[in-house]
Amino acid sequence: MKATQLYRTASGLLFLWAVGNTYGLLMFWRVAGSMSPVRFPVGHSGFSYAQVVLGSEVFCIFCVLFAAYLAWHLGTLARTTPKAIGGMGWILFAYSLVGVYISWIAFSGFVLLLTAAIAICIGWATWLTKGRDQMQQPGNERALA
């Protein structure tokens, strides 16, 4: 596979993860709405457990959507100007490895497989991009022929 295809596959899988997380949040919200709210004071305000979960999950969904956009963008850069990727591919790979670790601890099954597939796609694409980048450096004209 080419790096562009791998980054775009990871982007689609990240988008799928965000959709699944949104669905899970909506199901949680339906159940949490029927429970009596447990409130706790924070500063001069009081928050319920459901509000804290809602806020953190929405933030998490936007972080994953940003990662999906970034993977798509890196796929475009891998095709046009792989040198522009720099270390961003490895940073996104580290981000996805953290996702695998958290999935290993907190989830199982499909979520773990999904995060592992995302990490593999991003790591493989970044490795391919770095190899292509090194071949395009001056003095390696024979490697490109």
N, C-alpha and C positions, 0 to 999 in steps of 0.2 A: 504494500500500500504506500501511497505517497503521504507526505506530512500534511498537505492540505486536506486530504480525505480524513485523516486521523483526527486532526483538530476539529473538523466539521462534525465528525461522528461524536466526539466528546461534547461538542456544543449541543447537539441534539439530545444526547443523554442527560446533560445538565438541565436542559429545558424540561425533559421528561421528569427528572427528579423534582424540579420546582413545581410542576403541575401536580405530581403526586403528593408533595408536601402541602400544597394549597388544599387539595382534596382532604387530606388528613386533618388539616386545621379546621376546615369547615365541619367535618364530622365531630371533632372535639368540641367545637363551639356549640353545635346542636346539643350535645350531651351536657356541656358545662352550663348552658342556659337553663337547663331544668334543675340544676343543683342550687342549693342555697349558697349565696356568695360568702366566701371566707375573706374577710377584709383584714388588712394589716396596715398600720400607720407607717408612712415614709415621709419624714419632714412634717410639713403642714397639711399633707394630703393623705388620703387613704386609698389603697388599691386593692383590687380583688386578685385572687390567684389567676383567674381567667384573663384579666387585663394584662397581667405580666406575661402570660403564655402567648397571648395574641400579639403583643408588642414584639416579643423576641422572635416569634415565628415569622411575622411579616418582615422583620429585618433580615432574618435568615433567608427567606425566599428571595428578597432583593439581592442579597449577596450572591446567591447561586445564579440568579438571572444575569448579574454582572459577569460572573465567571463564564457563563454560556456566551455572552457577547464577546468577552475577551478571547475565548477559544476560537470563535468564528473569525475574529479579527486576526488572530495569529495564523489561522489557516490562509487568509488572504495574503498576509505578509510572507508566509513560507513560500508561496507561489511567486510573488513579485520581487520582494527584497528580503531574503532570509536574514541578512545582517542586521536588519532593523529590529529583529526579535530580541537580540541580546540575551540577557538573563531572565527575561519575563517568562519564557517558556518553562524554565526550571522553577521559577517562583510559583507558577500555576501548578506545576507538577507537585511541588511540596504542599501546596494548598489542598490538592486532591488526595495526597497521602494522609494528611490530617483527617480528611473526610472518611477515608477508609478506616483509620484507627478509631474514630468516633463511632462509625457504623459497626465495627467489630465489638466495641464495648456496649453500645446502647441498642443496637438493632441486630437483625439477623436476616437470613434468607435473601429476598430480592433486593433490599436496600444495600446490603453488603456486596452482593454481586454487581449491582449498578455502580456503586462508588469504585469498586475495583476495576470495572471495565473503563470507567472514566479516567482513572489514574493510569491504566495501561495505555490507553489511546494518547493521552497527553505526554506521558514519558517517552513513548515510542516516537511520536511526532517530533518532539523536541530533540531527541537523539538523532533522528534523520535530518532535521534542519541543521543541527550543528555540524554533522558530517558533510552536508552539502555546502554549508558556509565555508568550511575549511578547504574544500576542493576549489572554491571560487577565489581563494586568496591568490595574490600575485605569486608567480613562480610555479603554480600548479596547472599550467595550461595543458599539460599532457593528461592530467587526471580528468579533465572535462571532455577531451576528445574521444 
